[in-house]
Amino acid sequence: MIEKKSADPHTPVIKNIERAVQDGRFNDKVEVNDPTLPPAAEKAVIDHYLASQTTWRHRFNNVIVRTGMNLSARWIGHGIQVTGRENLAAVPGAAIVTSNHFSPVENLIVRKALGMPRLYIVSQTTNLEMPGTLGYVFNNADILPISADVNYLAHEFPDLLDTVFKRQHKVLIYPEQEMWYNYRKPRPPKRGAYYYAARFNVPVISCFVAIHTLAKQVSPAFNKVGYSMQIMPSIFPDPQKSVRENSIAMMQQDYRQKCQAYERAYQRKLTYQFSRDDIAGWRGKD
């Protein structure tokens, strides 16, 4: 078991990851003190955000934020090894991109590896309520807010996706749902991303980012990390199958490819026995 409390803010998160792995709860929230919104407040935030999309102010700020994100992607992604870029040739237009979710910045790695396309990101609505610079970025980036509200998921959210796909853009969806800080292993996905891929008849660009511990120590509990990324063969809906059948088959294939990518990256068999090495960069000390 992991030892007791540390001053490092990520230690409680790692404890939550270990417990979730032991219980087989791979899509659980593990971050502590994450903000929440009651349903009425969440709807108000989404409505305000969507209404702002047509204003000149948002369009102006969107250009600034996208430029900043591309510059950040170049900086963070500088020197990372990317394999499988040839697989992108089969998907020049609209697609859903899936990747493992372990950091607030891994979308920049994905963006850089894909060749800096205009990349929309499905994100929790609470991120739109962040203060300061982060709030400015989330409210002016290409964000598609997600909600647990059934009516929103049935109508407004699909309409947003439809608009983006008709413009031939790509949408990054994290099928693992919750972020697990620096967790190296792929987690069993939820079906939502693949349902939308099947419903809108767009392919899934299957990605996996490996995290490598570097020698430089950056805090008492962590070393610096680096990244490499694999782009696997894209997954296309089968016209002979229903939306449900396609979503299940695409989900299973994507998870299978991510598991294989993990084993290639780390040269070891994937198991879900928790160990300290599952958290990249972690020094394992209190």
C-alpha positions as CSV (number, residue, x, y, z in Angstrom):
1,M,0.0,0.0,0.0
2,I,1.0,3.6,-0.5
3,E,2.2,5.3,2.6
4,K,0.5,8.1,4.4
5,K,0.0,11.7,3.7
6,S,2.4,14.0,1.9
7,A,2.6,17.7,1.4
8,D,2.6,17.0,-2.4
9,P,-0.9,17.8,-3.8
10,H,-0.8,14.8,-6.0
11,T,-0.3,12.2,-3.2
12,P,-4.1,12.1,-2.3
13,V,-4.8,11.7,-6.0
14,I,-2.4,8.7,-6.3
15,K,-4.0,7.1,-3.2
16,N,-7.4,7.5,-4.9
17,I,-6.0,5.9,-8.1
18,E,-4.7,3.0,-6.2
19,R,-8.0,2.4,-4.5
20,A,-9.9,2.7,-7.7
21,V,-7.6,0.2,-9.5
22,Q,-8.0,-2.3,-6.7
23,D,-11.8,-2.0,-7.0
24,G,-11.8,-2.1,-10.8
25,R,-13.3,1.4,-11.0
26,F,-11.3,2.8,-13.9
27,N,-13.6,5.7,-14.9
28,D,-14.0,7.2,-11.4
29,K,-13.1,10.8,-10.5
30,V,-9.8,10.7,-8.5
31,E,-9.0,14.4,-8.3
32,V,-9.7,16.0,-5.0
33,N,-11.7,19.3,-4.5
34,D,-12.9,19.3,-8.1
35,P,-15.6,21.9,-8.5
36,T,-19.2,20.8,-9.0
37,L,-22.3,22.6,-10.4
38,P,-26.0,21.9,-9.6
39,P,-28.0,21.1,-12.7
40,A,-29.6,24.5,-13.0
41,A,-26.3,26.3,-12.7
42,E,-24.7,23.9,-15.2
43,K,-27.4,24.6,-17.7
44,A,-27.0,28.4,-17.2
45,V,-23.2,28.1,-17.8
46,I,-23.7,26.1,-21.0
47,D,-26.4,28.4,-22.3
48,H,-24.2,31.5,-21.7
49,Y,-21.2,29.8,-23.3
50,L,-23.1,28.7,-26.4
51,A,-24.7,32.2,-26.8
52,S,-21.3,33.8,-26.7
53,Q,-20.0,31.7,-29.6
54,T,-21.6,34.0,-32.2
55,T,-20.2,37.3,-30.8
56,W,-17.3,39.2,-32.4
57,R,-15.6,39.2,-29.0
58,H,-15.5,35.4,-28.8
59,R,-14.3,35.1,-32.4
60,F,-11.4,37.6,-31.7
61,N,-10.5,35.8,-28.4
62,N,-10.7,32.4,-30.1
63,V,-8.0,33.3,-32.6
64,I,-5.8,34.5,-29.7
65,V,-6.4,31.4,-27.7
66,R,-5.9,29.0,-30.6
67,T,-2.7,30.7,-31.5
68,G,-1.5,30.4,-27.9
69,M,-2.4,26.8,-27.7
70,N,-0.6,26.0,-31.0
71,L,2.5,27.8,-29.7
72,S,2.3,25.8,-26.4
73,A,1.8,22.6,-28.4
74,R,5.0,23.3,-30.3
75,W,6.9,24.0,-27.0
76,I,5.5,21.0,-25.0
77,G,5.6,18.7,-28.0
78,H,9.1,19.7,-29.1
79,G,11.2,16.6,-29.6
80,I,8.6,14.0,-28.8
81,Q,8.7,10.8,-30.8
82,V,5.6,10.1,-32.8
83,T,5.0,6.9,-34.6
84,G,2.1,6.0,-37.0
85,R,1.6,9.4,-38.6
86,E,1.1,7.6,-41.9
87,N,-2.3,6.4,-40.4
88,L,-3.6,10.0,-40.6
89,A,-3.6,9.9,-44.4
90,A,-6.8,7.9,-44.3
91,V,-8.7,10.6,-42.3
92,P,-8.2,14.0,-43.9
93,G,-11.5,15.4,-42.6
94,A,-13.9,15.0,-39.8
95,A,-13.1,12.5,-37.1
96,I,-13.2,11.7,-33.4
97,V,-9.8,11.5,-31.7
98,T,-9.3,9.4,-28.6
99,S,-6.4,9.3,-26.2
100,N,-5.6,8.4,-22.7
101,H,-6.3,11.1,-20.1
102,F,-3.5,11.8,-17.6
103,S,-2.8,15.5,-17.6
104,P,-4.4,18.9,-18.4
105,V,-1.8,19.4,-21.1
106,E,-1.9,16.1,-23.0
107,N,-4.3,17.6,-25.5
108,L,-1.3,19.8,-26.6
109,I,0.7,16.7,-27.3
110,V,-2.1,15.2,-29.3
111,R,-2.5,18.5,-31.2
112,K,1.2,18.6,-32.1
113,A,1.4,14.9,-33.1
114,L,-1.7,15.3,-35.4
115,G,0.0,18.2,-37.3
116,M,-1.6,21.1,-35.5
117,P,-5.2,20.8,-36.9
118,R,-8.0,22.9,-35.5
119,L,-8.9,20.5,-32.7
120,Y,-12.2,20.7,-30.7
121,I,-12.1,19.3,-27.2
122,V,-15.0,17.8,-25.2
123,S,-14.6,19.2,-21.7
124,Q,-16.5,19.2,-18.4
125,T,-18.8,22.3,-18.0
126,T,-17.1,23.1,-14.7
127,N,-14.0,24.1,-16.6
128,L,-15.8,27.0,-18.0
129,E,-16.2,28.4,-14.5
130,M,-12.5,28.5,-13.7
131,P,-11.1,31.9,-12.7
132,G,-8.3,33.9,-14.3
133,T,-6.3,32.8,-17.3
134,L,-7.6,29.2,-17.3
135,G,-11.2,30.5,-17.4
136,Y,-10.3,32.8,-20.3
137,V,-8.7,29.9,-22.2
138,F,-11.6,27.4,-21.6
139,N,-14.2,30.0,-22.6
140,N,-12.5,31.0,-25.8
141,A,-10.9,27.8,-27.0
142,D,-12.7,25.3,-29.2
143,I,-14.5,23.6,-26.3
144,L,-17.6,21.4,-26.6
145,P,-19.0,21.3,-23.0
146,I,-20.4,18.0,-21.8
147,S,-23.1,17.5,-19.2
148,A,-24.9,14.7,-17.5
149,D,-28.2,16.3,-18.5
150,V,-30.1,13.8,-20.7
151,N,-31.9,16.4,-22.7
152,Y,-28.6,18.3,-23.5
153,L,-26.9,15.0,-24.5
154,A,-29.8,14.1,-26.7
155,H,-30.2,17.4,-28.6
156,E,-27.8,20.3,-28.1
157,F,-24.6,18.3,-27.8
158,P,-25.2,16.2,-31.0
159,D,-26.0,19.5,-32.8
160,L,-22.7,20.9,-31.7
161,L,-20.8,17.8,-33.0
162,D,-22.8,17.8,-36.2
163,T,-21.8,21.5,-36.9
164,V,-18.1,20.7,-36.2
165,F,-18.1,17.6,-38.4
166,K,-19.8,19.3,-41.3
167,R,-16.9,21.8,-41.2
168,Q,-14.5,18.8,-41.4
169,H,-12.9,19.4,-38.1
170,K,-11.7,16.9,-35.5
171,V,-13.0,16.4,-32.0
172,L,-10.9,15.1,-29.1
173,I,-12.9,13.0,-26.7
174,Y,-11.4,11.2,-23.7
175,P,-13.3,7.9,-23.4
176,E,-11.7,7.2,-20.1
177,Q,-13.7,10.2,-18.9
178,E,-11.8,11.3,-15.8
179,M,-8.2,12.5,-15.7
180,W,-5.8,10.2,-13.7
181,Y,-2.6,12.1,-13.0
182,N,0.4,10.6,-14.8
183,Y,-1.2,7.2,-14.9
184,R,0.5,5.2,-17.6
185,K,-1.9,2.5,-18.4
186,P,-4.9,2.7,-20.8
187,R,-8.2,2.3,-19.0
188,P,-11.3,0.6,-20.2
189,P,-13.3,3.2,-22.2
190,K,-16.9,4.3,-21.9
191,R,-19.0,4.0,-25.1
192,G,-20.0,7.6,-25.6
193,A,-17.2,8.7,-28.0
194,Y,-17.9,5.6,-30.2
195,Y,-21.6,6.1,-30.2
196,Y,-21.2,9.5,-31.7
197,A,-18.6,8.3,-34.2
198,A,-21.1,5.6,-35.3
199,R,-24.1,8.0,-35.3
200,F,-22.3,10.6,-37.4
201,N,-20.4,8.1,-39.5
202,V,-17.0,9.5,-38.8
203,P,-13.8,7.5,-38.0
204,V,-12.0,7.3,-34.7
205,I,-8.3,8.3,-34.7
206,S,-6.9,6.0,-32.1
207,C,-4.0,7.5,-30.1
208,F,-1.9,6.6,-27.1
209,V,0.6,8.8,-25.2
210,A,3.4,7.1,-23.2
211,I,4.9,9.0,-20.3
212,H,8.6,8.6,-19.6
213,T,10.3,9.4,-16.3
214,L,13.3,11.6,-16.7
215,A,16.3,12.1,-14.4
216,K,15.6,15.7,-13.4
217,Q,13.7,16.1,-10.1
218,V,11.1,18.8,-10.1
219,S,9.6,18.4,-6.7
220,P,10.2,16.3,-3.6
221,A,7.7,13.7,-4.9
222,F,8.2,13.9,-8.7
223,N,10.8,13.8,-11.5
224,K,10.2,15.5,-14.8
225,V,8.5,13.5,-17.4
226,G,8.7,13.3,-21.2
227,Y,6.3,11.9,-23.8
228,S,6.0,9.7,-26.9
229,M,2.9,9.1,-28.9
230,Q,1.5,6.4,-31.1
231,I,-1.1,7.0,-33.7
232,M,-2.7,3.6,-34.5
233,P,-4.8,2.6,-37.5
234,S,-8.1,4.6,-37.6
235,I,-11.3,2.8,-36.9
236,F,-14.2,3.2,-39.3
237,P,-17.9,2.4,-38.8
238,D,-19.1,-0.7,-40.6
239,P,-22.1,0.3,-42.9
240,Q,-23.5,-3.2,-42.3
241,K,-23.8,-2.7,-38.6
242,S,-26.2,-0.6,-36.5
243,V,-25.1,2.4,-34.5
244,R,-25.1,0.3,-31.3
245,E,-23.2,-2.6,-32.9
246,N,-20.6,-0.2,-34.4
247,S,-20.2,1.7,-31.2
248,I,-19.4,-1.5,-29.3
249,A,-17.1,-2.9,-32.0
250,M,-15.2,0.4,-32.4
251,M,-14.8,0.8,-28.6
252,Q,-13.4,-2.7,-28.3
253,Q,-11.0,-2.2,-31.2
254,D,-9.8,1.1,-29.8
255,Y,-9.2,-0.3,-26.4
256,R,-7.4,-3.3,-27.9
257,Q,-5.1,-1.0,-29.9
258,K,-4.3,1.2,-26.8
259,C,-3.4,-1.9,-24.8
260,Q,-1.1,-3.1,-27.6
261,A,0.4,0.4,-27.7
262,Y,1.1,0.3,-24.0
263,E,2.9,-3.0,-24.3
264,R,5.0,-1.6,-27.2
265,A,5.9,1.6,-25.4
266,Y,6.9,0.0,-22.1
267,Q,8.0,-3.4,-23.3
268,R,5.9,-5.2,-20.7
269,K,2.6,-7.0,-20.5
270,L,-0.4,-4.9,-19.4
271,T,-1.9,-5.9,-16.1
272,Y,-4.0,-3.9,-13.7
273,Q,-2.1,-4.8,-10.5
274,F,-1.2,-1.3,-9.1
275,S,2.5,-0.5,-8.6
276,R,4.4,2.7,-8.0
277,D,5.7,2.6,-11.6
278,D,2.1,3.1,-12.8
279,I,2.5,6.8,-12.0
280,A,5.1,8.3,-14.3
281,G,7.7,10.5,-12.5
282,W,6.6,9.6,-9.0
283,R,9.4,9.1,-6.6
284,G,7.2,7.1,-4.2
285,K,8.1,9.1,-1.1
286,D,6.1,11.0,1.4
